[in-house]
């Protein structure tokens, strides 16, 4: 028999120029990385939204104007003084026109048409150049005893029903006052401090049609009943 030939694989020497290279068993195949383009798109959109919001904020601030505001409470019929006015920044609104700060001199001397709390940004409809009492109106002071008006008191602008009562009636406990004449309506302008007996003077504005009744009532005793809206 002939001599058998045996071949054995020899390990490739480092730095060999042989074109044949066997892959190593421990080396994992490389997977190409995929770029997430949608994340880049989301980032661009968010940046655009933020930039647009900042632009709108800056633009809105630039559109603000100086408007007149009240620095203290002002009652109905009270005259506006220069010290009552302050200035705030306001954004113009089409349905609501603020009184600009440049009209301060025109506002001073006008009267409030309703009760206006401190911090109110003034609008033209809240003020009037017509003094109180106006044409055809009368201002009367009524002395009102304790128990003849609401316990919580009255405020400027309240609508009340004035009922004159006979002097000397109603002074005893449990005795109701006797009505002297027909009641009439009036608008409260102010309430004075109580006297030693607890009675207060209430200034009311009435129409010319009840001016005589208000004059008679101011000389005697009255009962005031506050009326609600639409009464």
Wavefront OBJ file of the C-alpha trace (Angstrom):
o trace
v 0.000 0.000 0.000
v 1.082 3.475 -0.708
v 1.862 5.945 1.923
v -1.300 7.983 2.981
v -0.988 11.687 2.718
v -2.361 13.748 5.591
v -3.103 17.409 5.511
v -3.552 19.518 8.569
v -4.778 23.116 8.695
v -2.185 25.387 10.033
v -3.176 28.538 11.797
v -2.681 31.619 9.781
v 0.263 33.531 10.904
v -0.289 37.126 11.937
v 0.606 39.499 9.201
v 0.280 36.884 6.454
v -0.389 38.140 2.996
v -2.767 35.298 2.232
v -6.062 36.535 0.764
v -7.951 33.895 2.646
v -9.126 34.828 6.116
v -11.381 32.675 8.189
v -14.009 34.519 10.275
v -13.603 34.272 13.976
v -16.393 32.466 15.768
v -16.833 35.154 18.514
v -17.206 38.191 16.217
v -20.883 39.262 15.763
v -22.030 40.694 12.445
v -22.431 44.464 12.421
v -25.920 45.935 11.823
v -25.964 49.352 10.153
v -27.454 52.114 12.417
v -30.704 53.622 11.312
v -31.041 57.352 11.820
v -34.367 58.348 13.355
v -35.296 61.235 11.121
v -38.732 61.606 12.714
v -37.140 62.676 16.007
v -35.327 65.437 14.207
v -38.598 66.524 12.624
v -40.365 66.648 16.009
v -37.552 68.756 17.454
v -37.820 71.222 14.568
v -41.602 71.533 15.036
v -41.272 72.124 18.789
v -38.660 74.781 18.246
v -40.941 76.530 15.752
v -43.878 76.449 18.210
v -41.779 77.935 21.016
v -40.467 80.660 18.732
v -44.003 81.503 17.581
v -45.246 81.676 21.194
v -42.431 84.010 22.201
v -43.158 86.211 19.216
v -46.864 86.401 20.112
v -46.036 87.232 23.729
v -43.651 89.998 22.758
v -46.102 91.363 20.192
v -48.935 91.334 22.772
v -46.816 93.206 25.256
v -45.960 95.787 22.652
v -49.687 96.305 21.971
v -50.477 97.138 25.594
v -51.558 100.675 26.379
v -51.618 102.818 29.512
v -55.135 102.808 30.958
v -56.658 104.593 33.942
v -57.540 102.620 37.064
v -58.903 103.457 40.504
v -56.600 103.460 43.510
v -59.468 103.383 46.041
v -63.162 102.505 46.288
v -65.504 105.066 44.734
v -69.226 105.071 45.555
v -72.085 105.847 43.225
v -72.415 109.565 42.623
v -68.977 110.327 44.060
v -66.774 112.768 42.190
v -63.475 111.444 40.810
v -60.411 113.205 42.188
v -56.912 113.208 40.684
v -55.631 111.196 43.653
v -58.184 108.459 42.884
v -56.528 107.595 39.561
v -53.639 105.310 38.736
v -52.175 103.829 35.532
v -51.932 100.173 34.492
v -50.915 98.339 31.324
v -53.903 96.907 29.467
v -54.357 95.014 26.196
v -56.924 96.772 23.977
v -60.098 94.751 23.432
v -62.510 95.556 20.654
v -65.753 95.214 22.675
v -64.313 97.019 25.705
v -62.628 100.400 25.257
v -60.427 101.465 28.154
v -60.015 105.097 29.108
v -56.413 105.940 28.152
v -54.101 107.554 30.669
v -53.912 110.634 28.486
v -57.556 111.423 29.363
v -56.808 111.875 33.068
v -57.715 115.580 33.070
v -61.038 114.827 31.403
v -61.913 112.122 33.939
v -61.164 114.241 37.008
v -64.413 115.846 38.153
v -66.728 113.232 36.655
v -68.981 111.154 38.897
v -69.276 107.393 39.222
v -72.459 105.867 37.837
v -72.095 102.795 40.074
v -70.023 101.510 42.974
v -66.476 101.048 41.646
v -63.974 99.109 43.790
v -60.272 99.875 43.908
v -58.370 98.352 40.989
v -61.188 98.867 38.495
v -59.894 99.648 35.001
v -62.137 102.497 33.921
v -64.326 102.425 30.820
v -66.405 105.339 29.505
v -69.782 103.908 30.587
v -68.809 103.904 34.262
v -68.510 107.676 34.550
v -70.730 110.636 33.829
v -70.117 114.334 33.527
v -73.584 115.001 34.940
v -73.427 115.965 38.643
v -75.749 114.487 41.246
v -78.463 115.542 41.718
v -79.047 116.030 38.019
v -81.680 118.095 36.214
v -85.113 117.560 37.760
v -83.711 115.696 40.762
v -83.583 116.663 44.423
v -81.195 115.746 47.214
v -82.773 115.254 50.638
v -81.401 114.204 54.010
v -83.548 111.794 56.013
v -82.989 111.161 59.713
v -83.469 107.431 60.243
v -83.739 105.892 63.710
v -82.318 102.475 64.631
v -84.611 99.707 63.482
v -85.998 101.840 60.646
v -83.422 100.636 58.104
v -81.704 97.302 57.386
v -79.338 96.143 60.125
v -76.478 95.688 57.643
v -76.823 99.333 56.650
v -77.161 101.021 53.291
v -74.581 101.926 50.657
v -74.400 104.553 47.953
v -76.423 103.500 44.943
v -78.943 101.381 46.867
v -82.543 101.782 45.772
v -84.867 102.197 48.761
v -88.529 102.693 49.492
v -89.095 105.599 51.882
v -92.172 105.415 54.082
v -92.886 108.508 56.247
v -94.298 107.693 59.689
v -95.996 109.812 62.351
v -93.640 111.400 64.879
v -93.829 109.750 68.272
v -95.191 106.493 66.890
v -93.153 103.341 67.106
v -91.082 104.550 70.053
v -92.458 101.851 72.355
v -91.241 98.296 71.978
v -93.605 96.254 69.851
v -95.489 99.300 68.590
v -95.398 99.672 64.817
v -95.007 103.145 63.295
v -98.094 104.658 61.687
v -97.872 105.479 57.993
v -98.423 109.192 57.350
v -98.351 109.282 53.559
v -97.687 107.155 50.544
v -94.162 105.702 50.262
v -91.843 106.805 47.484
v -88.610 105.545 45.988
v -85.187 107.133 46.277
v -81.545 106.383 45.537
v -79.097 106.451 48.446
v -76.206 108.839 47.924
v -74.518 108.463 51.300
v -74.988 107.564 54.954
v -73.670 109.740 57.776
v -72.256 108.586 61.119
v -74.727 107.691 63.904
v -75.549 110.258 66.566
v -75.722 109.683 70.318
v -79.115 107.978 69.940
v -77.926 105.738 67.096
v -79.863 107.578 64.384
v -78.176 108.227 61.030
v -78.772 110.755 58.295
v -79.254 109.161 54.886
v -78.852 111.393 51.829
v -81.204 110.318 49.051
v -81.789 111.500 45.488
v -85.409 111.699 44.355
v -87.235 112.821 41.252
v -89.048 116.118 40.986
v -92.400 114.317 41.205
v -91.773 113.273 44.810
v -89.705 116.276 45.892
v -92.493 117.603 48.141
v -92.962 114.211 49.790
v -89.209 113.962 50.408
v -89.183 117.428 51.958
v -92.003 116.501 54.333
v -90.330 113.210 55.183
v -87.060 114.935 56.044
v -88.888 116.833 58.813
v -90.182 113.679 60.489
v -89.438 109.999 60.817
v -89.142 107.510 58.019
v -88.683 103.796 57.450
v -86.286 102.746 54.701
v -86.662 99.397 52.938
v -83.995 98.339 50.466
v -85.318 97.192 47.088
v -83.758 94.537 44.913
v -82.911 94.750 41.186
v -85.977 95.155 39.003
v -88.211 96.097 41.935
l 1 2 3 4 5 6 7 8 9 10 11 12 13 14 15 16 17 18 19 20 21 22 23 24 25 26 27 28 29 30 31 32 33 34 35 36 37 38 39 40 41 42 43 44 45 46 47 48 49 50 51 52 53 54 55 56 57 58 59 60 61 62 63 64 65 66 67 68 69 70 71 72 73 74 75 76 77 78 79 80 81 82 83 84 85 86 87 88 89 90 91 92 93 94 95 96 97 98 99 100 101 102 103 104 105 106 107 108 109 110 111 112 113 114 115 116 117 118 119 120 121 122 123 124 125 126 127 128 129 130 131 132 133 134 135 136 137 138 139 140 141 142 143 144 145 146 147 148 149 150 151 152 153 154 155 156 157 158 159 160 161 162 163 164 165 166 167 168 169 170 171 172 173 174 175 176 177 178 179 180 181 182 183 184 185 186 187 188 189 190 191 192 193 194 195 196 197 198 199 200 201 202 203 204 205 206 207 208 209 210 211 212 213 214 215 216 217 218 219 220 221 222 223 224 225 226 227 228 229 230 231
